Amino acid sequence: MKTRTTLLIAVVLILSMVLIAEAAPPLPGAIFTTTVDGTIVNENVHYEAKEDVYLDGGPGPNAPPGAAGLPEGDYYFQVTDPSGQDLLSSDHISCRRVHVNGEGVIDHYYTDGHTYVKVQGTWTAVPCQYHNTGVDVDHSELGAITVQLYPYDDTPNRGGVYKVWMTPVGDYAGPTVVCDGLKGGCNVNGESYAPGNFHGFIPAKSKTDNYKVKRNGNFEAPEIYVRKFHDANLNGVQDPGEEDIAGWEIVISDPTGVDSLEYTPVIYVAAEGGNYLVTEETPDGTVQTVSYLDDAVYSLYPAANPTVLVVVEGKSKETHSVVFGNVANADVTVCKQYDANADGNVDALEPSI
């Protein structure tokens, strides 16, 4: 009986740990791409060459002060195709390690990693081809730097779209030794895709962002433009004088289930066909009045929906727009007094009603 009781307790503890793990909140903060000095290129999506793209993290240009900071610690990063199935980063994971400081920004790139090359038919560990770094001009006072994503292979996506990932070192679930000596050769870049595990990067424990590099050809990847306006009169229409709202949190979920944290206004590269969910933040004290999809009302108060489903066909130059209207709640206090002498004033001994 004691053994069975012990086993039952162990099973309960294991199930509890699983439930806690499943309920763990997603990784906070945001990442995005820039040029070497932290400058956004055409709303963070279009670059002339792969070498021009640098990783940046924490508060972006549209993020409100104090928002989007990453938790302090060490992180790995990788570059994949938009689906996440094809690992494009061509060096070992230890060559792609950075540190985030207490301000929530990247402040250090580690240069003590190693990668593998073939020497006379044998895979041999050699020093990394280090990723260049720059100073983020937007947050230099916080110690923020940018880290070049190159080297990585060309994306198979015909629109030239890439996805960058970043995950805490402690949450990395991939192999640290890529040359296992098995027959068939060595997987030098550690590619190990499985459903829910993108080469060691778990979506719920990672941050991602899409970007596009110019390439030959006529195909232009689909894009989703998201913005927000202050619906001051609650009529569900952006009237003259009702301004756009910058820095409103938006989460875009792609067909693979990977979420990207963005801030309005944003141009998101959809990359390929499928269903995309665009969800706006709904903080306490605010009311969503309306949402639009491609200039048509999608939902309206009191049934306004913070999530808009965008169906992307995957056509060249395809564009979609999502617009949210929002207004802040107001508190109105109304008092009633007994004006006994009818003089229009609240006098002593005239009680509240």
C-alpha positions as CSV (number, residue, x, y, z in Angstrom):
1,M,0.0,0.0,0.0
2,K,2.9,2.4,0.8
3,T,4.4,1.8,-2.6
4,R,1.1,2.4,-4.4
5,T,0.6,5.6,-2.4
6,T,4.1,6.8,-3.2
7,L,3.6,6.1,-6.9
8,L,0.3,8.0,-6.8
9,I,1.9,11.0,-5.2
10,A,4.7,10.9,-7.8
11,V,2.1,10.8,-10.6
12,V,0.2,13.7,-9.1
13,L,3.4,15.7,-8.8
14,I,4.4,15.0,-12.4
15,L,0.9,15.9,-13.7
16,S,1.1,19.1,-11.6
17,M,4.4,20.0,-13.1
18,V,3.1,19.4,-16.6
19,L,0.1,21.5,-16.0
20,I,2.2,24.3,-14.6
21,A,4.5,24.1,-17.6
22,E,1.6,24.2,-20.0
23,A,0.2,27.2,-18.2
24,A,3.4,29.1,-18.2
25,P,3.0,32.5,-19.9
26,P,4.7,33.3,-23.2
27,L,8.1,34.9,-23.3
28,P,7.5,38.7,-22.8
29,G,9.2,41.4,-24.9
30,A,9.9,41.8,-28.6
31,I,12.6,41.4,-31.2
32,F,12.9,43.1,-34.6
33,T,15.5,43.7,-37.3
34,T,17.4,46.8,-38.2
35,T,20.5,48.0,-40.0
36,V,23.8,48.1,-38.1
37,D,22.9,51.3,-36.2
38,G,19.5,50.3,-35.2
39,T,17.7,52.0,-38.0
40,I,14.4,50.5,-39.2
41,V,14.3,49.8,-42.9
42,N,10.9,50.5,-44.6
43,E,9.0,49.5,-41.5
44,N,11.3,46.7,-40.6
45,V,10.8,44.4,-43.7
46,H,12.9,45.3,-46.8
47,Y,16.7,44.9,-47.0
48,E,19.0,45.1,-50.0
49,A,21.3,42.2,-48.8
50,K,21.4,39.4,-46.2
51,E,24.5,41.1,-44.7
52,D,22.5,44.3,-43.9
53,V,20.2,42.6,-41.4
54,Y,20.9,43.0,-37.7
55,L,19.1,41.6,-34.7
56,D,17.7,44.1,-32.2
57,G,15.7,43.4,-29.1
58,G,13.5,45.1,-26.4
59,P,11.8,48.4,-27.0
60,G,11.4,49.2,-30.7
61,P,10.7,52.5,-32.4
62,N,6.9,52.2,-31.9
63,A,7.0,50.6,-28.5
64,P,5.9,52.8,-25.6
65,P,8.5,53.6,-22.9
66,G,9.2,50.7,-20.6
67,A,7.4,48.2,-22.9
68,A,8.7,45.2,-24.9
69,G,11.8,44.7,-22.8
70,L,13.2,41.1,-22.8
71,P,13.9,39.3,-19.5
72,E,17.5,39.6,-18.5
73,G,19.7,36.6,-19.4
74,D,21.5,34.8,-22.2
75,Y,19.7,33.9,-25.5
76,Y,20.3,32.0,-28.7
77,F,19.1,33.2,-32.1
78,Q,18.5,31.6,-35.4
79,V,17.3,32.4,-39.0
80,T,14.8,30.1,-40.7
81,D,12.4,30.2,-43.7
82,P,9.0,31.6,-42.8
83,S,7.6,28.2,-41.9
84,G,10.4,27.6,-39.5
85,Q,11.1,24.1,-40.9
86,D,14.3,25.0,-42.8
87,L,17.1,26.2,-40.6
88,L,19.1,28.7,-42.6
89,S,21.7,29.8,-40.0
90,S,24.9,28.1,-41.2
91,D,27.0,28.1,-38.0
92,H,26.7,26.2,-34.7
93,I,24.3,27.4,-32.1
94,S,27.2,28.4,-29.8
95,C,28.1,31.0,-32.4
96,R,24.7,32.6,-32.0
97,R,24.5,33.6,-28.3
98,V,23.8,37.1,-26.9
99,H,23.1,38.6,-23.5
100,V,20.1,40.8,-22.5
101,N,20.7,43.3,-19.7
102,G,18.4,44.5,-16.9
103,E,17.0,47.2,-19.3
104,G,15.6,44.5,-21.6
105,V,18.0,45.2,-24.5
106,I,20.8,43.1,-26.1
107,D,24.1,44.4,-24.8
108,H,26.6,41.6,-25.5
109,Y,27.5,39.1,-28.2
110,Y,29.6,36.1,-27.1
111,T,32.7,35.3,-29.1
112,D,33.8,32.1,-27.4
113,G,31.7,29.6,-29.5
114,H,32.8,27.1,-32.1
115,T,31.4,25.7,-35.4
116,Y,32.4,22.7,-37.5
117,V,34.2,22.4,-40.8
118,K,35.5,19.4,-42.7
119,V,39.3,18.9,-42.4
120,Q,40.5,16.0,-44.6
121,G,37.0,14.4,-44.4
122,T,36.6,14.8,-40.6
123,W,34.4,17.4,-39.0
124,T,36.5,19.6,-36.8
125,A,35.6,22.3,-34.3
126,V,36.9,25.7,-35.2
127,P,36.3,29.3,-33.9
128,C,33.1,30.9,-35.1
129,Q,32.8,33.3,-38.0
130,Y,31.8,36.1,-35.6
131,H,28.7,38.1,-36.1
132,N,29.4,41.8,-36.4
133,T,27.8,44.1,-33.9
134,G,26.8,47.8,-33.9
135,V,25.4,50.4,-31.5
136,D,21.6,50.9,-31.4
137,V,21.3,54.6,-31.7
138,D,17.7,54.5,-30.3
139,H,18.7,53.0,-27.0
140,S,22.5,53.5,-26.7
141,E,22.0,55.0,-23.2
142,L,20.7,51.5,-22.2
143,G,23.8,49.8,-23.6
144,A,21.8,48.4,-26.5
145,I,23.7,46.8,-29.4
146,T,22.7,45.2,-32.7
147,V,24.0,41.8,-33.9
148,Q,24.4,40.8,-37.5
149,L,22.4,37.7,-38.4
150,Y,24.7,36.7,-41.2
151,P,26.0,34.0,-42.0
152,Y,22.9,32.2,-43.2
153,D,21.7,30.6,-46.4
154,D,19.2,31.9,-48.9
155,T,15.6,31.4,-48.1
156,P,13.6,29.0,-50.3
157,N,10.6,31.5,-50.0
158,R,10.0,33.0,-53.4
159,G,9.3,36.4,-51.9
160,G,12.7,36.5,-50.1
161,V,11.2,36.3,-46.7
162,Y,13.1,35.1,-43.6
163,K,12.1,34.5,-39.9
164,V,14.4,35.3,-37.1
165,W,14.0,33.6,-33.7
166,M,15.4,34.3,-30.2
167,T,15.0,32.1,-27.1
168,P,16.5,31.9,-23.6
169,V,19.5,29.6,-23.4
170,G,17.8,27.7,-20.6
171,D,14.8,27.0,-22.9
172,Y,16.8,25.8,-25.9
173,A,15.7,22.2,-26.7
174,G,18.0,21.4,-29.5
175,P,21.3,19.4,-29.7
176,T,24.4,21.1,-28.5
177,V,26.7,18.6,-30.2
178,V,25.9,18.5,-33.9
179,C,28.6,16.0,-35.1
180,D,27.4,12.7,-33.8
181,G,29.6,10.5,-36.1
182,L,26.7,8.5,-37.4
183,K,26.7,7.1,-40.8
184,G,25.5,9.6,-43.4
185,G,27.6,12.5,-42.3
186,C,27.3,15.3,-39.8
187,N,24.6,17.9,-39.4
188,V,26.9,20.9,-39.1
189,N,24.2,23.5,-38.5
190,G,22.1,21.4,-36.0
191,E,18.9,21.3,-38.1
192,S,16.4,19.3,-36.2
193,Y,12.8,20.3,-37.0
194,A,9.9,18.5,-35.4
195,P,6.3,19.7,-34.8
196,G,6.4,22.1,-32.0
197,N,10.2,22.2,-31.9
198,F,11.8,24.4,-34.5
199,H,15.5,23.3,-34.3
200,G,15.4,23.6,-30.5
201,F,13.3,26.8,-30.4
202,I,9.9,26.3,-28.8
203,P,7.3,28.9,-30.1
204,A,5.9,29.7,-26.6
205,K,9.4,30.3,-25.3
206,S,10.7,32.3,-28.2
207,K,10.3,35.6,-29.9
208,T,10.1,35.9,-33.7
209,D,10.0,38.5,-36.5
210,N,9.7,38.3,-40.3
211,Y,11.8,40.3,-42.7
212,K,12.4,40.5,-46.4
213,V,15.6,40.7,-48.4
214,K,15.6,41.9,-52.0
215,R,16.0,39.2,-54.6
216,N,15.7,38.7,-58.3
217,G,12.3,37.9,-59.6
218,N,8.9,39.5,-59.8
219,F,7.2,37.9,-56.9
220,E,6.5,40.2,-53.9
221,A,5.5,38.6,-50.7
222,P,2.0,39.4,-49.2
223,E,1.9,42.0,-46.4
224,I,-0.6,42.9,-43.6
225,Y,-0.8,46.5,-42.5
226,V,-2.1,47.1,-39.0
227,R,-2.9,50.4,-37.4
228,K,-5.0,51.8,-34.5
229,F,-7.1,55.0,-34.1
230,H,-8.7,56.9,-31.2
231,D,-12.5,56.6,-31.7
232,A,-13.3,59.5,-29.5
233,N,-17.1,59.6,-30.2
234,L,-17.5,55.8,-30.2
235,N,-19.2,55.7,-33.6
236,G,-16.9,53.1,-35.1
237,V,-15.6,55.5,-37.8
238,Q,-12.3,57.4,-37.9
239,D,-13.7,61.0,-38.2
240,P,-11.6,64.1,-38.9
241,G,-9.4,64.9,-35.9
242,E,-9.4,61.4,-34.5
243,E,-5.7,60.5,-34.6
244,D,-3.9,57.3,-35.1
245,I,-2.5,55.6,-32.0
246,A,1.2,54.6,-32.1
247,G,2.7,52.0,-29.8
248,W,-0.4,49.8,-29.3
249,E,0.5,46.2,-28.7
250,I,-0.5,43.7,-31.5
251,V,0.1,40.0,-31.6
252,I,0.2,38.3,-35.1
253,S,-0.1,34.5,-35.2
254,D,1.0,32.9,-38.4
255,P,-0.2,29.6,-39.9
256,T,2.4,27.6,-37.9
257,G,1.1,29.0,-34.6
258,V,4.1,31.2,-34.0
259,D,3.3,34.6,-32.5
260,S,5.0,37.9,-33.3
261,L,4.7,40.8,-30.9
262,E,4.4,44.1,-32.8
263,Y,3.4,47.7,-32.1
264,T,1.1,49.9,-34.2
265,P,1.6,51.0,-36.9
266,V,3.2,47.9,-38.4
267,I,3.7,46.3,-41.8
268,Y,3.9,42.5,-41.3
269,V,5.3,40.3,-44.0
270,A,2.9,37.4,-44.3
271,A,5.4,35.4,-46.5
272,E,3.0,32.7,-47.7
273,G,-0.7,31.8,-47.9
274,G,-2.7,30.7,-44.9
275,N,-4.7,32.0,-41.9
276,Y,-3.2,34.8,-39.8
277,L,-4.7,36.0,-36.5
278,V,-4.2,39.7,-35.7
279,T,-5.0,40.4,-32.0
280,E,-4.9,43.7,-30.3
281,E,-4.1,44.3,-26.7
282,T,-7.3,45.1,-24.6
283,P,-6.0,46.7,-21.4
284,D,-8.3,47.5,-18.5
285,G,-10.0,50.9,-18.8
286,T,-10.3,50.8,-22.6
287,V,-13.1,49.8,-24.9
288,Q,-12.7,48.5,-28.4
289,T,-15.3,50.1,-30.6
290,V,-14.7,48.6,-34.0
291,S,-12.3,46.5,-36.2
292,Y,-11.9,46.6,-39.9
293,L,-10.5,44.1,-42.4
294,D,-9.7,45.5,-45.8
295,D,-11.8,48.6,-45.2
296,A,-14.9,46.6,-44.3
297,V,-16.3,46.4,-40.8
298,Y,-15.2,43.1,-39.2
299,S,-16.8,43.6,-35.8
300,L,-18.6,46.5,-34.0
301,Y,-19.3,47.5,-30.4
302,P,-20.8,45.9,-28.3
303,A,-19.7,42.8,-30.1
304,A,-16.3,44.1,-31.2
305,N,-13.7,41.4,-31.4
306,P,-10.0,42.0,-30.6
307,T,-9.0,39.2,-33.0
308,V,-9.3,39.5,-36.8
309,L,-8.8,36.5,-39.0
310,V,-6.9,37.5,-42.2
311,V,-6.9,34.8,-44.9
312,V,-3.9,35.3,-47.1
313,E,-4.0,33.6,-50.5
314,G,-0.2,33.9,-51.1
315,K,-0.4,36.0,-54.3
316,S,2.3,38.4,-55.4
317,K,1.8,42.0,-54.1
318,E,-1.2,40.8,-52.1
319,T,-2.0,43.3,-49.2
320,H,-4.4,43.4,-46.4
321,S,-5.2,46.0,-43.8
322,V,-6.5,45.6,-40.2
323,V,-7.7,48.7,-38.4
324,F,-8.9,48.9,-34.7
325,G,-10.8,51.6,-33.0
326,N,-10.5,52.2,-29.3
327,V,-11.5,54.6,-26.6
328,A,-10.7,54.9,-22.9
329,N,-13.4,54.5,-20.2
330,A,-14.3,57.6,-18.2
331,D,-15.6,57.8,-14.6
332,V,-18.4,60.2,-13.9
333,T,-19.4,61.0,-10.4
334,V,-22.9,62.5,-9.9
335,C,-24.1,64.0,-6.6
336,K,-27.5,65.2,-5.4
337,Q,-28.0,67.7,-2.6
338,Y,-31.2,68.9,-0.9
339,D,-31.3,72.7,-1.6
340,A,-33.6,73.6,1.4
341,N,-33.6,77.3,0.8
342,A,-33.7,77.1,-3.0
343,D,-30.7,79.4,-3.4
344,G,-28.8,77.1,-5.8
345,N,-25.9,76.6,-3.3
346,V,-24.9,73.7,-1.0
347,D,-25.3,75.3,2.4
348,A,-24.4,74.0,5.8
349,L,-26.9,71.5,7.1
350,E,-28.2,70.8,3.5
351,P,-27.7,67.0,3.3
352,S,-26.8,64.8,0.4
353,I,-29.6,62.8,-1.2
